């Protein structure tokens, strides 16, 4: 910032030098017809002298004198002019530059970035309030800055100001109608603002978010909860089964979702799902890296099964591992099925493996991939080897 201000000051000084000292160009008359006539006369006299035509030379001299007298008589008197003090433009240029930068530049964005960097791990309420006031004002000036709207909406949600958050996320959706996260957040904020009631607009936004990103966590959780509260327990289970596979095994999130799934099954009068130790038709695979290859321990490994004859990319069964667990042997069967489907009834299946540094499923998010199939689910527990390879492109 300091460097930029010095650079601006230098440019103002430089422009001032051009105004005060525009140059010392030789002063030439605006109408240089007399000089042109003189040059013509000299040339013509040389030609006539060579031809020996002295009378014509005399006539030429007379014409030249007449032209000079006509030009002198026709020259209008120029009124006296007072020189404008050009130095007075210097402060005007400086003030206009500063004003334009403040209005059109990024000085406010730099200040907000500094405030964000200075918050630390435990910011005070006063610091947060001051920062959010600045972000809210800047979001009005820069409505296309989705980062500001996302920060403002998250703060309002944390403060329990759900109606304000819903309005903020509405602006975010208007600016980026194809952003699945913005759509899901807008639906969630409206759901909470309306007293945990999912109206038609909010539901449409959550469903649109899933159409764009089938793994959108906020939309899956919201639609599952709304379906549960409406007594649509089967639909709630289907949403939550898609969500639970994205949680780390044994994590608090996985246990919480498993609990609500069990509650929904109980409301339907269903028996608990089969224990993972019970063997149903499926496939056992061993996932391994090539010799000498390594993964970051924080990478996530998704093992998915889907119907070989289906054009849908929706998996039937999913298991999630940490990269540090490789090589690993695991089984995909009805116990790992999701969305109300059964692997044992899927016919031929493909088994896909995706390694995601960000923990998000999908080939586009993977750095390593593996594949085997088509396979027919069976009771055999003989593992089929899947060797991972780097994703091309």
Secondary structure, 3 states (H helix, E strand, C coil): CHHHHHHHHHHHHHHHHHHHCCCCCCCCCCCCHHHHHHHHHHHHHHHHHHHCCHHHHHHHHHHHHHHHHHHHHHCCCCCCCCCCCCCHHHHHHHHHHHHHHHHHCCHHHHHHHHHHHCCCCCCCHHHHHHHHHHHHHHHHHCCCCHHHHHHHHHHHHHCCCHHHHHHHHHHHHHHCCCCHHHHHHHHHHHHHHCCCCCCHHHHHHHHHHHHHCCCCHHHHHHHHHHHHHCCCHHHHHHHHHHHHCCCCCCCHHHHHHHHHHHHHHHHCCCCCCCCCCCCCCEEEEEEECCCCCCCCCCCEEEEEEEECCCCCCCCCEEEEEEHHHCCEEEEECHHHECCCCCHHHCCEEEEEEEEECCCCCCHHHCCEEEEEEEEECECCCCCEEEECEECCC
